[in-house]
Amino acid sequence: MKQFSNRYIFIFSATMVVAVAALLSLAATLLQPAQARNLEIEKKKNMLESINVSTTRETTEKLYDKYIKEGFVINSKGEPVDGV
């Protein structure tokens, strides 16, 4: 069995940590637009399901445009809120 020095083990471990962190950071950065798109589709799908319109991931955009004509925010008094 080969003996490794403490220094070698420490340097190897530090190198692996940095490499894996860089790969994870790169993956998160590259996948960020896809995650944002998925979140938008999920929100639209939830809105459609709240009005009893069954939809799939593929048909959500078309059905959203068909059924949802206007979007707005109201406060607790039922008044529209501008700028949101």
Order of alpha helices (4+ residues) and beta strands (2+ residues): alpha-alpha-beta-beta
